[in-house]
Amino acid sequence: MGLEIVQTFLQAEHIVCGLIAEETDSAFAVCQRDGIPCFPLPEFLRGTRKQIQEKIDEPEFQHWLDIHQPQQPDCGIVFYGGWVPPVFSRFPRLGFLNIHPAPLPALAGYEAERFHVLKDYRRSRGVIHQVDDQFDRGVPIAYGDEIDLPENMTPMDVYEMLIDGCKRPLLNVMDCIARDEELPTVEPIGGPVETATLKDARAESVIDWNRDTHRKIDCRLRAFNTTDDDLILKAPLGGRLWVVRNILLAEGTFPGVCGERIGTYHEKGPFEGTPIVRTTEGVAALEIGGLSSSAHEPIPCDPRLILPRGSRCGKLLTDQSTFD
């Protein structure tokens, strides 16, 4: 996103007087090539809020601030997910703005785009807001365009679409700054207030066989279809928690109770040999990646060697005989 914001500003003939980013960020190399001053994101800004707060009064932090203050930007734009210490606001004339992929204050938090998928939101918008000492609580400056979200969206889809919808309003804000006008403000969008935290996301990453509809299971799969072991989809089965890589759902009437393994999938393909589990609306074949440890890390293993074979459960309503 950083590179797109930089390019958007340059195309609109605004001046980008510096970039602070990971050296591996695509924006870093492009800005260096174009002669824009680039500064590596310091190590002390890569930690948690608590860790950053502990570093604020150390000489290393103050030295870093002294180096960057001469840049004297009118405004700073935040495009990474970490917490920005309030002291940063002292060197851009108007402080920092953040682009958040959700309406505020309705949906704050680091996991906002993931919760769009989990909650199956079909319309949403991002927001541009001032950065203060509270994460995602600053004054809203402008809302992005309202976006229709696709039915099979992923968190990355949500993020890219809502951030893209904020580009035009962000340029309008920059134009106001260029004309020495006061920053605009908008009325906060009302409704229930929710914070999408990492803790909440972990709790949502486990299938609830007794309550989840097939749509909800599909939402969980898309929300946690990731290589991040800490936030990967899991399912209870046989008294243990398993990492789930993929799911094949089928509606129908089957024996057994929700969450019970009632068979094995036999059709050729990626689901061959996988366990069949009773759901609230039918059955699910699970492509399992291994046991989930208490540290949320998958342990590779072959489920066909561990899970006992189930009893016959008959044919699907569609007369397919791939489940036994």
C-alpha positions as CSV (number, residue, x, y, z in Angstrom):
1,M,0.0,0.0,0.0
2,G,2.9,2.4,0.7
3,L,4.1,2.4,-2.9
4,E,0.5,3.1,-4.2
5,I,0.1,6.1,-1.8
6,V,3.5,7.5,-2.8
7,Q,2.6,7.2,-6.5
8,T,-0.8,8.7,-5.9
9,F,0.7,11.8,-4.3
10,L,3.4,12.2,-6.9
11,Q,0.9,12.0,-9.7
12,A,-1.2,14.7,-8.0
13,E,2.0,16.8,-7.8
14,H,2.3,16.7,-4.0
15,I,5.8,16.5,-2.6
16,V,6.9,13.4,-0.7
17,C,9.8,14.6,1.4
18,G,10.7,11.3,3.0
19,L,9.7,7.6,3.4
20,I,10.2,5.5,6.6
21,A,9.7,1.8,5.8
22,E,11.2,-1.6,5.9
23,E,14.0,-1.8,3.5
24,T,12.3,-4.9,1.9
25,D,9.2,-2.8,1.2
26,S,8.7,-2.2,-2.6
27,A,8.1,1.5,-1.8
28,F,11.6,1.8,-0.4
29,A,13.5,0.8,-3.6
30,V,11.2,2.9,-5.8
31,C,11.5,6.0,-3.7
32,Q,15.3,5.6,-3.5
33,R,15.4,5.3,-7.3
34,D,13.3,8.5,-7.7
35,G,15.5,10.5,-5.3
36,I,13.1,10.6,-2.4
37,P,14.9,10.4,1.0
38,C,14.4,6.9,2.5
39,F,15.0,5.9,6.1
40,P,14.8,2.3,7.3
41,L,12.1,1.6,9.9
42,P,14.0,1.4,13.2
43,E,14.0,-1.8,15.2
44,F,12.3,-0.2,18.2
45,L,9.2,0.5,16.1
46,R,8.7,-3.1,15.1
47,G,7.6,-4.3,18.6
48,T,4.3,-4.2,20.5
49,R,2.9,-1.0,21.9
50,K,4.3,-1.8,25.3
51,Q,7.8,-2.5,23.9
52,I,7.7,0.8,22.0
53,Q,6.6,2.7,25.0
54,E,9.6,1.3,27.0
55,K,12.0,2.7,24.3
56,I,10.6,6.2,24.0
57,D,12.8,7.8,26.6
58,E,16.0,6.0,25.5
59,P,18.8,8.0,23.7
60,E,18.5,5.9,20.6
61,F,14.8,6.9,20.1
62,Q,15.6,10.6,20.7
63,H,18.5,10.5,18.3
64,W,16.3,9.0,15.6
65,L,13.7,11.8,16.1
66,D,16.3,14.5,15.9
67,I,17.6,13.1,12.6
68,H,14.1,13.2,11.0
69,Q,12.7,16.5,12.4
70,P,14.6,18.6,9.8
71,Q,12.4,17.1,7.1
72,Q,9.6,19.4,8.3
73,P,6.6,17.7,6.4
74,D,3.2,19.3,6.6
75,C,1.6,15.9,7.3
76,G,2.6,12.3,7.9
77,I,0.7,9.3,6.5
78,V,0.8,6.0,8.3
79,F,0.6,2.8,6.2
80,Y,1.7,0.1,8.5
81,G,-0.2,-1.7,11.2
82,G,1.9,-0.9,14.3
83,W,1.3,1.6,17.0
84,V,2.8,5.1,16.3
85,P,4.0,6.9,19.5
86,P,2.3,10.3,20.1
87,V,5.7,11.9,20.2
88,F,6.0,11.4,16.5
89,S,3.3,14.0,15.9
90,R,5.7,16.7,16.9
91,F,7.7,16.8,13.6
92,P,4.9,16.8,10.9
93,R,3.2,20.2,11.2
94,L,-0.2,18.7,11.3
95,G,0.7,15.3,12.8
96,F,0.0,12.0,11.3
97,L,-3.0,10.6,9.4
98,N,-3.8,6.9,9.2
99,I,-5.9,5.0,6.6
100,H,-7.9,2.3,8.4
101,P,-9.7,-0.4,6.4
102,A,-13.0,-0.1,8.2
103,P,-15.4,2.6,9.4
104,L,-14.5,4.1,12.7
105,P,-15.4,4.0,15.5
106,A,-17.6,1.0,14.4
107,L,-14.8,-1.4,13.7
108,A,-11.3,-0.6,15.1
109,G,-8.4,-2.9,15.6
110,Y,-5.5,-4.6,13.8
111,E,-7.7,-7.4,12.5
112,A,-10.4,-5.2,10.9
113,E,-10.2,-6.7,7.4
114,R,-10.3,-10.2,8.8
115,F,-13.5,-9.4,10.8
116,H,-15.2,-8.2,7.6
117,V,-14.8,-11.7,6.3
118,L,-15.8,-13.4,9.6
119,K,-18.9,-11.2,10.0
120,D,-19.7,-11.6,6.3
121,Y,-20.1,-7.8,5.8
122,R,-21.1,-7.0,2.2
123,R,-20.7,-3.2,2.2
124,S,-18.1,-1.2,4.0
125,R,-15.8,1.8,3.7
126,G,-12.4,2.8,5.1
127,V,-11.6,6.0,7.0
128,I,-8.8,8.6,7.1
129,H,-8.3,9.7,10.7
130,Q,-5.9,11.6,12.9
131,V,-3.4,9.5,14.9
132,D,-3.4,10.1,18.6
133,D,-2.2,8.1,21.6
134,Q,-5.1,5.6,21.3
135,F,-5.0,3.0,18.6
136,D,-7.6,3.7,15.9
137,R,-9.4,6.3,18.0
138,G,-8.3,9.5,16.4
139,V,-10.7,12.1,14.9
140,P,-12.1,11.0,11.5
141,I,-11.0,13.3,8.7
142,A,-12.8,11.7,5.8
143,Y,-14.5,8.4,4.9
144,G,-13.6,6.4,1.9
145,D,-16.1,5.5,-0.9
146,E,-18.6,2.8,0.1
147,I,-17.6,-0.5,-1.4
148,D,-19.6,-3.6,-2.3
149,L,-17.6,-6.5,-1.1
150,P,-17.5,-9.8,-3.1
151,E,-19.2,-12.9,-1.7
152,N,-16.0,-14.9,-1.6
153,M,-13.7,-12.2,-0.3
154,T,-10.5,-12.7,1.6
155,P,-9.0,-10.3,4.2
156,M,-6.5,-9.1,1.6
157,D,-9.4,-8.4,-0.8
158,V,-11.1,-6.3,1.8
159,Y,-7.9,-4.4,2.7
160,E,-7.1,-3.5,-0.9
161,M,-10.6,-2.5,-1.9
162,L,-11.2,-0.3,1.2
163,I,-7.8,1.3,1.0
164,D,-8.3,2.0,-2.7
165,G,-11.6,3.6,-1.9
166,C,-9.8,6.1,0.4
167,K,-7.4,7.4,-2.2
168,R,-9.7,10.1,-3.7
169,P,-10.7,11.4,-0.2
170,L,-7.1,11.4,0.9
171,L,-6.1,13.5,-2.1
172,N,-8.8,15.9,-1.2
173,V,-7.4,16.2,2.3
174,M,-3.9,16.8,0.9
175,D,-5.3,19.5,-1.4
176,C,-6.7,21.2,1.7
177,I,-3.3,21.1,3.3
178,A,-1.6,22.5,0.2
179,R,-4.1,25.5,0.3
180,D,-3.3,26.1,4.0
181,E,-6.9,25.2,4.9
182,E,-7.8,23.5,8.2
183,L,-8.1,19.8,8.1
184,P,-11.7,18.7,7.5
185,T,-13.6,16.5,9.9
186,V,-16.6,14.3,9.5
187,E,-19.2,12.9,11.9
188,P,-18.3,9.5,13.2
189,I,-20.4,6.7,11.8
190,G,-22.8,5.4,14.5
191,G,-23.7,1.9,15.5
192,P,-22.2,-0.8,17.7
193,V,-18.5,-0.3,18.4
194,E,-16.2,-3.3,18.0
195,T,-12.5,-3.8,18.3
196,A,-11.0,-6.6,16.2
197,T,-8.0,-7.7,18.3
198,L,-5.5,-10.4,17.7
199,K,-7.0,-12.2,20.8
200,D,-10.5,-12.1,19.2
201,A,-9.1,-13.4,15.9
202,R,-7.5,-16.4,17.6
203,A,-10.8,-17.2,19.3
204,E,-12.6,-17.0,16.0
205,S,-10.1,-19.3,14.3
206,V,-11.7,-22.5,15.7
207,I,-14.8,-24.1,14.0
208,D,-17.8,-24.4,16.3
209,W,-19.4,-27.6,15.0
210,N,-22.5,-27.2,17.1
211,R,-23.4,-23.7,15.9
212,D,-21.6,-22.8,12.6
213,T,-23.6,-22.9,9.4
214,H,-21.9,-23.8,6.2
215,R,-21.6,-20.2,5.3
216,K,-20.0,-19.4,8.7
217,I,-17.5,-22.3,8.2
218,D,-16.7,-20.9,4.7
219,C,-16.2,-17.4,6.2
220,R,-13.8,-18.8,8.8
221,L,-11.9,-20.7,6.1
222,R,-11.4,-17.6,4.0
223,A,-10.6,-15.5,7.0
224,F,-7.8,-17.8,8.2
225,N,-6.6,-19.2,4.9
226,T,-3.1,-18.0,5.6
227,T,0.5,-19.1,6.2
228,D,0.5,-17.4,9.5
229,D,0.6,-20.3,12.0
230,D,-0.7,-18.1,14.8
231,L,-4.0,-17.4,12.9
232,I,-4.7,-20.5,10.9
233,L,-8.1,-22.3,10.9
234,K,-8.5,-25.1,13.4
235,A,-11.2,-27.6,14.2
236,P,-11.9,-29.9,17.2
237,L,-12.0,-33.6,16.2
238,G,-11.7,-36.7,18.3
239,G,-10.9,-34.7,21.4
240,R,-8.0,-32.8,19.8
241,L,-7.6,-29.6,17.9
242,W,-6.5,-29.9,14.2
243,V,-5.1,-27.4,11.7
244,V,-7.5,-27.2,8.7
245,R,-6.0,-26.4,5.3
246,N,-9.2,-26.7,3.2
247,I,-12.8,-27.8,3.6
248,L,-15.3,-29.5,1.2
249,L,-18.9,-28.9,2.4
250,A,-22.1,-30.8,1.3
251,E,-25.6,-30.3,2.5
252,G,-27.9,-33.2,3.3
253,T,-29.3,-35.5,6.0
254,F,-26.7,-37.7,7.7
255,P,-26.5,-39.7,10.9
256,G,-24.4,-38.7,13.9
257,V,-24.1,-35.6,15.9
258,C,-22.4,-32.3,15.0
259,G,-18.6,-32.6,15.3
260,E,-18.6,-36.4,15.0
261,R,-16.4,-38.1,12.5
262,I,-18.7,-40.3,10.5
263,G,-16.6,-41.4,7.5
264,T,-13.8,-41.0,5.1
265,Y,-13.7,-39.3,1.7
266,H,-12.7,-41.6,-1.1
267,E,-12.9,-39.7,-4.4
268,K,-9.6,-39.0,-6.1
269,G,-8.1,-35.6,-5.5
270,P,-6.9,-33.4,-2.6
271,F,-9.6,-34.6,-0.2
272,E,-9.0,-38.3,-0.8
273,G,-8.6,-40.1,2.6
274,T,-9.7,-37.1,4.6
275,P,-12.1,-37.4,7.5
276,I,-15.8,-36.6,7.1
277,V,-17.4,-34.6,10.0
278,R,-21.1,-34.0,10.7
279,T,-22.1,-30.4,10.5
280,T,-25.3,-28.4,11.3
281,E,-26.3,-28.6,7.7
282,G,-24.7,-31.8,6.4
283,V,-21.1,-32.9,6.3
284,A,-17.6,-31.5,5.8
285,A,-14.5,-33.3,4.5
286,L,-11.4,-31.8,6.1
287,E,-8.0,-31.5,4.6
288,I,-6.0,-31.5,7.8
289,G,-2.5,-30.1,8.2
290,G,-1.7,-31.5,11.6
291,L,-2.3,-31.2,15.2
292,S,-2.5,-27.7,16.6
293,S,-0.2,-27.2,19.6
294,S,-0.9,-24.8,22.5
295,A,1.5,-22.4,20.8
296,H,-0.7,-22.3,17.7
297,E,1.9,-24.0,15.6
298,P,0.9,-26.9,13.3
299,I,2.7,-30.3,13.8
300,P,2.9,-32.1,10.5
301,C,1.3,-35.5,10.6
302,D,-0.9,-37.7,8.3
303,P,-4.5,-37.8,9.6
304,R,-5.1,-41.1,7.8
305,L,-2.6,-42.7,10.1
306,I,-4.0,-41.2,13.3
307,L,-7.8,-40.9,12.9
308,P,-9.8,-44.2,13.2
309,R,-11.9,-45.0,10.2
310,G,-15.6,-44.2,10.6
311,S,-18.8,-46.1,10.0
312,R,-20.8,-45.9,6.8
313,C,-23.2,-42.9,6.6
314,G,-25.0,-43.6,3.3
315,K,-25.1,-41.5,0.1
316,L,-25.4,-37.8,-0.2
317,L,-28.8,-36.4,-1.3
318,T,-27.2,-35.8,-4.7
319,D,-26.6,-39.6,-4.9
320,Q,-22.8,-39.0,-4.9
321,S,-21.1,-41.9,-3.2
322,T,-17.8,-40.2,-2.4
323,F,-18.6,-40.3,1.3
324,D,-18.9,-43.6,3.1
